[in-house]
Amino acid sequence: MRKITLLIVCISALVRAQETELAEADAILDDLFVADSLDILDLFDDLKKQDYLYVTVLYNSKTLFSGRDFGVDQYSAFPSISYIDGNNFFANLSSGYYSGVSPNWDFVTLSGGYSNYINKKKTLMATAVYSYSSYTQDVADLNNQRITAGLSYRKKWFRNALTAGYLFGGASSSFVSNNTYVSIDILDTKSFDVSIQPRFGLFWGNQTVTELVRIRPRQFEYVNTDYFQLLNTEFSIPIEVDFGNWDVEIDYTFSAPNALPGEEGLQNSGFISFSVGYLIGL
């Protein structure tokens, strides 16, 4: 069994960096985009043509916004339950808990989609997902809906997933991500499997930057500018253990954010993730 995570969310967060403000509707929590690679290819390879439920809990030791650490020391957890039918349709219900946010349970997300191979060699898989999020706080211009499409290529130990998404329902935004994986089997027995899958990820997105601009002597005005650019680069090394219907993974992720115009003081960050999943055949 391989890990499946269909969590697709956008999180509300008002962020200020000196005189630059990232619009709340565009503050994408990229460490929650564990589904931006639409990582169900491995699971579909191993499953029989029947219906399944997959229950998982993900814990992050640190919460980053588009790879950025804004000095809020908080951990996060994301319980999720997914339904996968024998024809490659799937649905997911998930929620997010943040230790430094009030209320702690910040959102509930419902997602649904379809995934299938598009070539005879079964090396290319296309996936489409629609997601709707409900937030505990009512924030103006916050996007609560998202459409995501992805193309994943896999051959033996190599895999690359390219994903594009459009967020709407508030101040619309878009993103593109690319994740490259190398799968290395460490131990393969009848009782359990141990593997590592190093990942290199790039994340591009829309951000609205509000700058205080001098237009006349002693007169200033706020000017909004939309940018689409590389926001974050990640490298992670997960260790995964599969035994029976259980799936356990521990992952270290190193994040290097790319500064927006006028943004200063960005620092690279690292954090640890831990997830436990259980697959139920129906």
C-alpha positions as CSV (number, residue, x, y, z in Angstrom):
1,M,0.0,0.0,0.0
2,R,1.2,3.5,-0.8
3,K,0.2,6.7,0.9
4,I,-2.7,8.8,-0.5
5,T,-3.5,12.3,0.7
6,L,-6.2,14.3,-1.1
7,L,-6.1,17.3,1.2
8,I,-6.6,20.4,-0.9
9,V,-6.9,23.6,1.0
10,C,-6.3,27.4,1.1
11,I,-5.7,28.8,4.6
12,S,-6.7,32.3,5.9
13,A,-3.8,34.3,7.2
14,L,-3.1,38.0,7.2
15,V,0.7,38.6,6.8
16,R,2.7,41.8,7.0
17,A,6.3,42.1,6.2
18,Q,7.5,45.6,6.9
19,E,5.6,47.8,4.3
20,T,4.6,44.8,2.2
21,E,1.3,43.0,2.7
22,L,0.4,39.7,1.3
23,A,-3.3,39.6,0.5
24,E,-5.2,37.2,2.7
25,A,-6.9,35.6,-0.2
26,D,-3.5,34.8,-1.7
27,A,-1.8,33.5,1.5
28,I,-1.5,29.9,0.3
29,L,-0.2,27.4,2.9
30,D,2.0,25.4,0.6
31,D,3.0,22.8,3.2
32,L,-0.7,21.8,3.2
33,F,-0.6,21.2,-0.5
34,V,0.2,17.6,0.1
35,A,-2.1,16.9,-2.7
36,D,-0.8,19.4,-5.2
37,S,1.1,16.5,-6.9
38,L,-2.3,14.6,-6.9
39,D,-0.4,11.7,-5.4
40,I,-2.7,8.8,-5.9
41,L,-0.8,7.1,-8.7
42,D,1.0,4.7,-6.3
43,L,-2.2,3.8,-4.6
44,F,-4.0,3.0,-7.8
45,D,-1.2,0.8,-8.9
46,D,-1.5,-1.4,-5.8
47,L,-5.3,-1.5,-5.3
48,K,-7.6,-4.0,-6.8
49,K,-10.7,-2.8,-8.7
50,Q,-12.9,-2.3,-5.7
51,D,-14.0,0.4,-3.3
52,Y,-11.9,1.6,-0.4
53,L,-11.8,4.0,2.5
54,Y,-8.5,5.6,3.5
55,V,-8.2,7.3,6.9
56,T,-5.1,9.4,7.6
57,V,-3.8,12.0,10.1
58,L,-0.9,14.3,9.2
59,Y,1.1,16.3,11.8
60,N,3.5,19.1,11.0
61,S,6.0,20.4,13.6
62,K,5.9,23.9,11.9
63,T,3.4,25.8,9.8
64,L,4.7,27.8,6.8
65,F,2.8,30.2,4.5
66,S,4.1,29.9,1.0
67,G,7.3,28.6,2.5
68,R,7.5,31.6,4.8
69,D,8.0,31.6,8.5
70,F,6.4,34.7,10.0
71,G,7.5,34.0,13.6
72,V,4.3,32.2,14.7
73,D,5.5,29.1,16.5
74,Q,2.7,26.6,15.9
75,Y,2.2,23.0,15.0
76,S,-0.6,21.7,12.8
77,A,-2.6,18.5,12.3
78,F,-4.9,17.4,9.5
79,P,-7.3,14.4,9.8
80,S,-8.7,13.1,6.6
81,I,-10.9,10.4,5.2
82,S,-11.0,9.5,1.5
83,Y,-13.3,7.3,-0.5
84,I,-11.9,5.6,-3.7
85,D,-14.1,3.6,-6.0
86,G,-13.1,0.9,-8.4
87,N,-13.4,3.3,-11.4
88,N,-10.8,5.7,-10.1
89,F,-13.2,8.3,-8.8
90,F,-12.5,9.6,-5.3
91,A,-13.8,12.0,-2.6
92,N,-12.1,13.4,0.5
93,L,-13.2,15.1,3.7
94,S,-10.5,16.8,5.7
95,S,-10.0,19.4,8.4
96,G,-7.1,21.5,9.8
97,Y,-6.0,22.2,13.3
98,Y,-3.5,25.0,14.2
99,S,-2.1,25.4,17.7
100,G,-1.6,29.1,17.2
101,V,-4.9,30.0,15.7
102,S,-8.2,30.8,17.4
103,P,-10.4,28.9,17.0
104,N,-7.9,26.0,16.5
105,W,-10.0,24.1,14.0
106,D,-9.7,26.5,11.1
107,F,-11.4,24.8,8.1
108,V,-13.2,21.8,6.7
109,T,-12.6,20.8,3.1
110,L,-14.6,18.6,0.8
111,S,-12.9,17.4,-2.4
112,G,-13.8,15.1,-5.3
113,G,-12.1,14.1,-8.5
114,Y,-11.1,11.5,-11.0
115,S,-7.7,10.0,-12.0
116,N,-6.7,7.6,-14.8
117,Y,-3.9,6.6,-17.1
118,I,-3.9,8.2,-20.5
119,N,-1.4,5.9,-22.3
120,K,-1.2,2.2,-22.9
121,K,2.1,1.8,-21.1
122,K,0.5,3.3,-17.9
123,T,3.3,5.8,-17.4
124,L,1.1,9.0,-17.7
125,M,-1.8,9.7,-15.4
126,A,-4.1,12.7,-15.5
127,T,-6.1,13.8,-12.5
128,A,-8.7,16.5,-11.9
129,V,-10.0,17.7,-8.5
130,Y,-12.7,20.1,-7.3
131,S,-12.4,21.4,-3.7
132,Y,-14.7,23.4,-1.5
133,S,-13.5,24.8,1.9
134,S,-15.6,26.2,4.8
135,Y,-13.7,28.4,7.3
136,T,-14.4,29.1,10.9
137,Q,-13.8,32.8,10.3
138,D,-15.6,34.9,7.7
139,V,-12.9,36.8,5.8
140,A,-13.6,39.0,2.8
141,D,-12.1,38.0,-0.6
142,L,-11.0,34.6,0.8
143,N,-11.1,31.9,-1.9
144,N,-13.1,28.9,-0.8
145,Q,-13.2,26.9,-4.0
146,R,-10.5,25.4,-6.1
147,I,-10.1,23.4,-9.4
148,T,-6.9,21.5,-9.8
149,A,-5.5,19.5,-12.8
150,G,-2.4,17.4,-12.8
151,L,-0.3,15.2,-15.1
152,S,2.0,12.6,-13.5
153,Y,4.7,10.6,-15.3
154,R,6.1,7.5,-13.7
155,K,8.7,5.0,-14.9
156,K,10.3,2.5,-12.5
157,W,11.8,4.5,-9.6
158,F,11.3,8.0,-11.2
159,R,8.2,10.1,-11.0
160,N,7.4,13.7,-11.9
161,A,4.0,15.5,-11.1
162,L,3.0,18.8,-12.7
163,T,0.0,20.5,-11.3
164,A,-2.0,23.7,-12.0
165,G,-4.8,25.1,-10.0
166,Y,-7.3,28.0,-10.0
167,L,-8.7,29.4,-6.7
168,F,-12.0,31.3,-6.7
169,G,-14.9,32.4,-4.6
170,G,-13.1,35.6,-3.5
171,A,-10.1,37.3,-5.0
172,S,-9.3,34.7,-7.6
173,S,-5.8,33.3,-7.8
174,S,-3.8,30.5,-9.4
175,F,-0.8,28.3,-8.8
176,V,1.5,25.8,-10.6
177,S,3.7,23.3,-8.9
178,N,6.2,20.6,-10.0
179,N,7.4,17.8,-7.8
180,T,10.1,15.3,-8.8
181,Y,10.4,12.0,-6.8
182,V,13.0,9.2,-6.7
183,S,11.7,6.0,-5.0
184,I,14.3,3.8,-3.2
185,D,13.3,0.5,-1.6
186,I,15.2,-0.2,1.6
187,L,13.5,-3.4,2.8
188,D,10.7,-5.5,1.2
189,T,9.4,-8.5,3.1
190,K,6.1,-10.3,3.4
191,S,5.3,-8.5,6.6
192,F,6.3,-4.9,5.8
193,D,8.0,-2.6,3.4
194,V,10.4,0.3,4.1
195,S,11.2,2.9,1.5
196,I,12.4,6.5,1.0
197,Q,11.2,8.8,-1.7
198,P,13.3,12.1,-1.9
199,R,11.3,14.9,-3.4
200,F,12.3,18.2,-5.0
201,G,9.4,20.7,-5.4
202,L,8.9,24.1,-7.0
203,F,5.8,26.2,-6.3
204,W,4.7,29.2,-8.3
205,G,1.7,31.3,-7.4
206,N,-0.2,34.6,-7.5
207,Q,0.4,37.0,-4.7
208,T,-0.9,40.6,-4.3
209,V,1.6,42.9,-2.9
210,T,0.5,46.2,-1.3
211,E,3.2,48.8,-1.2
212,L,3.2,52.3,0.4
213,V,4.3,54.5,-2.5
214,R,5.2,58.2,-2.3
215,I,3.3,60.1,-5.0
216,R,4.1,63.6,-3.8
217,P,6.2,65.2,-1.1
218,R,4.5,64.2,2.2
219,Q,1.8,62.3,0.4
220,F,1.7,58.5,0.2
221,E,-0.6,56.0,-1.4
222,Y,-1.1,52.2,-1.2
223,V,-0.6,50.5,-4.6
224,N,-1.7,46.9,-5.2
225,T,0.4,44.9,-7.7
226,D,-0.3,41.2,-8.7
227,Y,2.7,39.0,-9.2
228,F,3.0,35.4,-10.5
229,Q,6.4,34.0,-9.7
230,L,8.3,31.3,-8.0
231,L,7.3,31.5,-4.3
232,N,9.0,28.5,-2.8
233,T,11.5,25.6,-3.3
234,E,11.3,22.5,-1.2
235,F,13.4,19.4,-0.7
236,S,12.1,16.5,1.5
237,I,13.2,13.1,2.5
238,P,10.4,10.8,3.7
239,I,10.8,7.4,5.2
240,E,7.7,5.2,4.7
241,V,6.8,2.0,6.4
242,D,3.9,-0.1,5.1
243,F,2.6,-3.1,7.0
244,G,-0.7,-4.8,6.2
245,N,-3.3,-2.0,5.8
246,W,-1.2,0.5,7.8
247,D,1.0,3.2,6.3
248,V,3.4,5.2,8.5
249,E,5.6,8.0,7.2
250,I,8.1,10.5,8.8
251,D,9.4,13.3,6.6
252,Y,11.9,16.1,7.0
253,T,11.2,19.1,4.6
254,F,13.6,21.9,3.9
255,S,11.9,25.0,2.5
256,A,13.6,28.0,0.7
257,P,11.2,30.8,-0.1
258,N,11.8,33.2,-2.9
259,A,11.2,36.9,-2.0
260,L,8.5,39.0,-3.6
261,P,9.3,42.6,-4.6
262,G,9.8,44.6,-1.4
263,E,9.9,41.5,0.8
264,E,12.9,41.3,3.1
265,G,14.2,39.1,5.8
266,L,13.1,35.7,4.4
267,Q,14.8,32.7,6.0
268,N,15.0,29.1,5.0
269,S,13.2,26.7,7.3
270,G,13.0,23.0,8.1
271,F,10.2,21.0,9.7
272,I,9.2,17.4,10.5
273,S,6.0,15.8,9.4
274,F,4.5,12.5,10.6
275,S,1.5,10.7,9.1
276,V,-0.4,7.5,9.9
277,G,-2.9,6.0,7.4
278,Y,-5.2,3.0,7.3
279,L,-6.8,1.4,4.2
280,I,-10.2,-0.3,4.5
281,G,-11.5,-2.5,1.7
282,L,-15.3,-2.2,1.1
